[in-house]
Amino acid sequence: MLLGKGTLGGERVLSRASVELMTMDHLTPGQKVEKDAFGDHFGRHGGFGFGMAVRTHRRDLASPGQFGWDGGLGTTAYADPSEGLTGILLTQSAMDSPHTPRLHRDFWTTTYQAIS
């Protein structure tokens, strides 16, 4: 539905403007400096929309505009409008280990390499 700009199965669920607001970065420059002071703890994506992370720059294979979330209990789910891609990885490995973030990076790297 979010990749469809608010439509699902030909039916409008959210307005296009609502989806645009949800998936655009709303952090101020000062908030970004504060967020980045914590390193990768608050994400490598750059910004935050309404309820999700929003990629503001290319730092790996994902396109700017990608949006989604990494959950503390090992999930990762993002959508990339530029690629028409949605990916979801569900694990039972909390983010309190260095292995889970590495697994997420490997999952997304493999996903993007498969479509390149």
Backbone as a ProteinNet text record, in pm:
[ID]
protein_1_A
[PRIMARY]
MLLGKGTLGGERVLSRASVELMTMDHLTPGQKVEKDAFGDHFGRHGGFGFGMAVRTHRRDLASPGQFGWDGGLGTTAYADPSEGLTGILLTQSAMDSPHTPRLHRDFWTTTYQAIS
[TERTIARY]
81.9	0	87.2	195.4	280.4	357.1	401.9	467.1	368	240.6	134.9	82.9	156	120.2	-19.5	-56.7	-183	-293	-265.7	-367.3	-326.5	-426.3	-404	-515.6	-478.1	-579.3	-672.1	-620.4	-700.8	-786.9	-785.6	-864.7	-775.4	-819.3	-745.2	-769.2	-658.8	-664.3	-617.6	-510.4	-457.1	-439.2	-447.2	-422.7	-275	-246.9	-109.9	-28.4	-88.5	-19.6	14.2	-74.1	-47.2	73	79.2	191.6	320.9	315.9	435.5	484.5	393.2	431.4	489.5	432.7	481	622.2	654.3	778.9	885.2	868.5	972.1	1037.4	1159.3	1235.6	1181.9	1160.2	1110.1	1208.2	1329.8	1427	1487.5	1510.2	1580.7	1730.6	1809.6	1954.4	2010.9	1962.7	2008.8	1975.1	1856.7	1817.8	1903.3	1942	2027.6	2165.4	2219.7	2349.6	2341.1	2234.8	2214.9	2199	2121.2	2100.9	2232.3	2308	2432	2540.5	2526.9	2625.4	2623.8	2516	2505.1	2555.5	2619	2669.6	2556.5	2571.6	2470.7	2355.3	2357.2	2253	2113.4	2101.3	1971.9	1963.3	2040.8	2026	2125.1	2145.8	2237.8	2161.9	2034.4	1947.2	1941.6	1964.7	1967.3	1854.3	1730.4	1620.3	1504.2	1398.9	1279.1	1155.8	1061.4	930.9	833.6	707.1	606.8	600	672.6	667.9	767.4	864	959.9	1087.2	1190.2	1316.4	1302.2	1373	1372	1517	1556.7	1693.7	1704.2	1796.1	1813.7	1935.5	2019.4	2141.4	2181.6	2261.3	2309.3	2434.4	2424.6	2538.3	2576.2	2489.1	2514	2432.1	2380.2	2308.9	2166.5	2108.9	1970.3	1960.3	1848	1824.4	1777.1	1814.5	1750.2	1599	1522.9	1377.8	1328.4	1418.8	1381.1	1326.5	1225.1	1168.9	1131.8	1132.9	1097.4	1150.4	1185.2	1225.1	1302.4	1401	1469.5	1417.4	1360.9	1305.3	1409.2	1392.6	1486	1491.3	1390.8	1389.7	1428.3	1498.5	1559.7	1489.5	1383.6	1315.3	1373.3	1361.5	1392.9	1292.7	1232.3	1132.8	1144.6	1171.8	1186.5	1121.3	1084.7	1034	1117.9	1145.1	1226.5	1147	1088.3	1006.5	1084.3	1211.4	1290.9	1305.1	1312	1330.5	1200.8	1091.7	967.6	986.3	1067	1109.9	1055.8	1008.1	974.6	1048	1115.4	1185.9	1156.2	1136.9	1108.3	1190.2	1262.3	1335.6	1290.8	1240.5	1194.7	1288.7	1349.5	1436.8	1390.8	1450.5	1428.8	1562.4	1635.3	1767.6	1769.8	1765.3	1756.5	1877.5	1861.4	1967.1	2072.6	2078.6	2177.8	2305.4	2316.2	2432	2485.5	2615.6	2668	2626.6	2577.2	2540.5	2413.1	2317.1	2190.1	2206.8	2273.3	2294.2	2372.7	2467.2	2543.7	2451.3	2361.6	2263.7	2175.4	2129.9	2048.4	2125.5	2250.3	2330.9	2348.1	2375.5	2391.9	2262.7	2149.9	2019.9	1996.4	2015.5	1988.6	2091.4	2215.9	2317.3	2282.3	2248.6	2211.4	2085.8	1988.2	1863.7	1892.3	1967.7	1995.9	2088.3	2180.3	2266	2185.6	2080.6	1997.6	1918.2	1888.7	1809.5	1894.6	2022.5	2109.7	2141.8
-118.5	0	126.2	127	245.8	260.9	149.4	159.2	201.2	171.1	210.7	350.9	426.5	565.4	576.6	473.7	478.8	391.6	321.5	232.6	86.9	2.1	-141.2	-211.9	-294.8	-365.4	-271.4	-157.3	-59.7	29	7.3	87.6	186.2	307.6	408.1	385.7	368.2	348.1	473.8	532.8	658.6	755.9	883.3	981.4	979.2	1014.3	1022.3	1115.9	1228.8	1325.7	1266.1	1184.5	1119.3	1026.8	948.6	856.7	935.7	1043.4	1126.1	1181.3	1226.5	1276.4	1166	1046.7	935.2	894.4	903.9	847.7	951.5	1074.1	1175.7	1209.9	1254.9	1287.4	1414.7	1408.9	1524.1	1574.2	1520	1565.7	1698.9	1783	1908.7	1878.5	1969.8	1947.2	1922.5	1993.9	1973.7	1835.8	1786.9	1652.9	1546	1568.7	1473	1466.4	1581.7	1584	1505.7	1528.4	1457.3	1306.6	1268.5	1127.1	1061.6	1128.6	1071.2	1061.4	1135.8	1128.4	990.3	915	780.9	673.6	714.3	616.6	548.1	418.3	342.1	295.8	330.7	284.4	327	447	494.2	487.8	400.3	373.7	444.1	381.9	432.9	503.1	521.4	567.6	718.3	795	940	1012.8	968.6	1046.1	960.8	1030	963.5	1030.1	947.5	994.9	978.9	961.8	938.7	788.8	744.5	605.4	513.5	567.2	479.9	554.8	477.6	533.1	568.4	672.1	713.9	736	669.5	685.2	817.2	901.9	1033.4	1040.8	938.2	938.5	793.3	776.5	641.7	615	513.3	473.4	328.7	258.6	121.9	101	-15.8	-42.1	11.6	43.8	92.2	234.3	261.7	392.1	495.4	622.8	727.1	720	737.1	723.2	591.2	496.2	370	400.9	326.9	351.1	219.7	219.4	99.4	106.5	-11.1	-13.3	-140.2	-126.2	-240.3	-252.8	-367.5	-388	-440.2	-406.6	-446.4	-595.7	-668.7	-813.4	-889.5	-821.1	-890.2	-881.4	-803	-790.8	-674.3	-680.8	-569.3	-572.9	-459.4	-449.6	-312.2	-310.2	-184.5	-197.9	-83.3	-74.8	29	3.2	93.6	130.1	251.1	291.7	294	330.8	337	201	96.8	-38.6	-118.9	-64.7	-140.3	-263.6	-250.1	-362.4	-351.7	-463.2	-475.5	-597.8	-580.5	-692.5	-699.8	-821.6	-843.5	-963	-945.3	-1054	-1061.6	-1177.4	-1199.4	-1298.4	-1256.8	-1347.2	-1348.2	-1433.4	-1434.1	-1411.4	-1315.1	-1281.5	-1132.6	-1097.8	-957.3	-877.8	-747.3	-657.3	-634.4	-720.4	-704.8	-783.9	-832.9	-909.7	-847.6	-852.7	-800	-884.3	-1004.7	-1093.6	-1048.6	-994.3	-956.4	-840.1	-729.6	-624.1	-673.4	-762.5	-819.2	-901.6	-979	-1056.2	-963.1	-852.7	-755.1	-700	-659.4	-604.8	-708.5	-832.9	-938.9	-962.9	-962.5	-980.8	-872.3	-745.8	-635.9	-630.9	-660.5	-663.3	-770.3	-889.2	-998.3	-964.1	-903.8	-864.4	-766.2	-661.2	-560.6	-614.6	-702.1	-760.9	-848.4	-910.9	-997.7	-919.9	-791.9	-715.3	-623.5	-612.6	-521.1	-574
0	0	0	79.6	82	-49	-107.6	-238.6	-346	-324.2	-417.1	-391.2	-312.5	-279.6	-218.6	-139	-66.4	-121.7	-232	-287.7	-268.4	-255.8	-242.8	-317.8	-412.9	-491.9	-566.3	-609.1	-681.6	-594.2	-463.8	-370	-295.9	-283.1	-207	-58.5	16.6	160.7	232.6	184.2	236.8	121.2	151.8	45.6	7.5	-116.7	-164.6	-76.5	-38.2	47	183.9	239	367.9	357.7	250.9	231.8	213.4	138.3	120.4	254	338.5	470.4	558.5	550.8	631.5	592.9	463.9	413.1	379.8	428.4	408.3	541.8	535.8	655.9	720.6	852.6	926.9	1032.7	1035.4	1134.6	1094.4	1193.1	1169.7	1162.5	1108	1106.9	1247.3	1346.6	1483.4	1536.5	1505.1	1548.1	1481.2	1355.3	1285.5	1349.5	1388.2	1456.2	1585.7	1661	1787.8	1765	1665.1	1632.8	1591.2	1505.5	1454.3	1560.8	1669.1	1778.5	1843.6	1824.7	1881.6	1786.1	1676.5	1580	1507.2	1484.6	1411	1498.6	1626.8	1717.9	1670.8	1613.4	1564.5	1413.2	1353	1210.5	1121.7	1007.1	906.4	795.1	812.2	705.4	690.1	793.7	782.4	850	835.2	890.3	938	980.5	1028.4	969.7	924.7	881.1	996.2	964.1	1067.6	1096.2	1197.7	1239.6	1172.8	1098.8	1031.2	995.1	970.7	922.6	775.1	733	593.1	549.3	442.7	392.5	317.2	362.7	301.4	210.5	215.5	134.3	105.7	2.6	-31	51.6	136.2	218.2	189.6	123.8	79.8	-47.3	-70.6	-195.8	-200.2	-85.3	-80.7	-137.2	-200.1	-262.8	-160.8	-179.9	-100.3	-123.3	-16.6	-24.4	32.1	53.6	117.1	256.7	300.1	432.3	498.7	631.3	707.1	848.3	903.6	1043.6	1075.9	1165.3	1226	1367.8	1400.3	1533	1631.2	1756.3	1860.5	1885.6	1839.6	1860.5	1733.8	1643	1530.3	1396.7	1386.3	1257.3	1177.7	1047.8	959.9	845.1	816.8	709.7	645	516	442	305.3	250.1	113.3	40.2	-84.9	-166.9	-291.2	-292.4	-408	-539.2	-536	-659.6	-725.6	-644.2	-695.1	-697.5	-641.1	-630.7	-542.8	-439.3	-356.9	-215.4	-162.3	-21.3	31.4	144.3	205.6	353.3	402.4	543.9	590.2	699.1	762.2	906.9	946.6	1083.1	1149.7	1259.4	1334.3	1479.5	1555.7	1700	1768.4	1715.7	1766.2	1796.3	1923.2	1963.3	1917.3	1912.2	1867.6	1976.5	2075.8	2182.1	2152.5	2032.5	1988.8	1859.9	1835.1	1708.4	1587.8	1612.2	1502.4	1430.5	1504.1	1441.3	1343.7	1380.3	1281	1158.6	1179.6	1068.1	978.1	1040	963.2	880.1	939.4	865.7	746	767.7	657.6	546.9	585.3	485.2	407.7	478.9	413.9	309.6	347.8	254.7	141.9	171.1	65.2	-37.7	8.1	-81.6	-161.2	-95.8	-164.3	-277.4	-247.1	-350.5	-459.9	-425.3	-528.1	-622.9	-571.9	-655.9	-761	-734.5	-831	-917.5	-888	-964.4	-1100.9
[MASK]
++++++++++++++++++++++++++++++++++++++++++++++++++++++++++++++++++++++++++++++++++++++++++++++++++++++++++++++++++++

